[in-house]
């Protein structure tokens, strides 16, 4: 499975960006795709995830209400719409996927995801 992430960039505080993550090379009958991020000097942290089995989404408290994760029905692609961006959202954003069943307690856990895309830089200026 390959994950191709895109859409990062530089934006002013209060602005918006949309990240994309396209998956290929696997059997996508049941999967979870999501985003993690890593700011300079910090550990990688969970941002958001979409689970196909029940069409559920989950967000970290720091982005809830500002970020939206959505899936393209025709493609194995998830998007992360990031609105009202803050300087503290500055980080390298990583797309991650798991091509098998996942339970709620695993959704936010980095090690529960089997595949990772390359990071895409998001920089929010104040």
Secondary structure as UniProt FT lines:
FT   STRAND          2..6
FT   STRAND          9..12
FT   TURN            13..14
FT   STRAND          17..24
FT   STRAND          32..38
FT   TURN            40..41
FT   STRAND          45..51
FT   TURN            52..55
FT   STRAND          56..59
FT   TURN            61..66
FT   STRAND          67..72
FT   TURN            73..76
FT   STRAND          77..82
FT   HELIX           87..89
FT   STRAND          91..98
FT   HELIX           104..106
FT   TURN            107..108
FT   HELIX           110..112
FT   STRAND          115..116
FT   STRAND          120..125
//
